[in-house]
């Protein structure tokens, strides 16, 4: 008999899980509350330009990369539009404190050599640091799509070390230590809290070579949707789940806000666990301690985004990311409530499919804590008031002023702007406090911050960024873990590896 699954949430996790299950013969229904599927893959049109909401820089999509291999398995690699960033540099870092600029290059040797130009006395330290980063990632079978029969994994001491301590173990120059930590806002890194393995994973993806979506990340979401539909499943948008019926610790059905009822053998939640609990007709199907733990896990910080329509022919396309950082000693403080915003931001020019010499648009993303918008937390989209709109204008002005430190006269390149705050992210993605990266991982208490995909409700599984690892790379890997609960241990991984051998 054909198995069936209802997936709550059509974000990256829901779509990847749905695509895998549908490909393997499971009857899949993905239910998404928003008009546009994709979660962080969603795009929107402003001023005649397509802007992505979340997935601006992605890893694992180069030939042989883990996510590229999953796409090959799903049969969607020829349906997506990816542009690899430059190899040298892949990223540019500007520190306002001393007006210094640093360049990051692709590859282990390239990474070491380019930074050693600015820090020659740290060349050997950099070499040892890069080796340690790759050694940590080597401990993760799933990252390499390696089948594993081990249910208890023993990791090295460095694996669970605080990321900032891990860096300091190898990099003795304080400025260089800040430089190699530059990507921590991308995973919501926190000092003395974020485990080294999270930093190592993202670092390896960047050193191996990041990529970008061309033409809009929504095209990737559509490719996953089409995979589900072509394999007999369905993807329903603009109709979120409002009620989950349970009986004897088993889900019996879900009902949408439009009154449609769906029943299946399995139910998979791809939304924030704190958004899932209120949907249950009887939350006590979960132990009280479990619910308390879900509510107590700290969330990652959020972000303020400035989307800019550029005047034609005024700003050349940049095929790498630019990071603005205020001070070296603030590199781990993006999640601190008592710091003056902005401590830094990511600047990028998203590529069109046929990208020319000049860019039509730019996105600035600055980490921001929930405390900055807490006074408006009870308001709704479009009804937040004049004070909120004035505050957003002030935030935009601060980012533009800092851009002019790197690009004088940048203001004159701007045609129109659009802004989004942590409130926008909270309401659009239904995530607690607008968290960009789900739950924060805590090396001091991994039992608290680690959420398994299996739950106490026998036919309810979890997927998405709140389990295991977040981000464009981590969420598809978690989708495999979730899918294999239904399909069997190593079922998907064996198929991916067999396909690799055949090719």
Secondary structure, 3 states (H helix, E strand, C coil): CCCEEEEECCEHHHHHHHHHHHHCCCEEEEECCCCCCEHHHCEEEECCEEEECCCCCECCCCCCCHHHHHHHHHCCHHHCCEEECCCEEEEEEEECCCCEEEEEECCHHHHHHHHHCCCHHHHHHHHHHHHHHHHHHCCCCHHHCCCCCCCCCCCCCHHHCEHHHHHHHHCCCHHHHHHHCHHHHHHCCCCCCCEHHHHHHHHHHHHHCCEEECCCCHHHHHHHHHHHHHCCCEEECCCCEEEEEEECCEEEEEEECCCCEECCCEEEECCCHHHHHHHECCHHHCCHHHHHHHHHCCECCEEEEEEEEECCCCCECCCCEEEEECCHHHCCCCCCCCCCCCCEEEEECCCCCCCCCECCEEEEEEEECHHHCHHHCCCCCCCCCHHHHHHHHHHHHHHHHHHHHHCCCHHHHEEEEEEECHHHHHHHHCCHHHCCCCECCCCCCHHHHCCCCECCCCCEEECCCCCCCCHHHHHHHHHHHHHHHHHCCCHHHHHHHHHHHHC
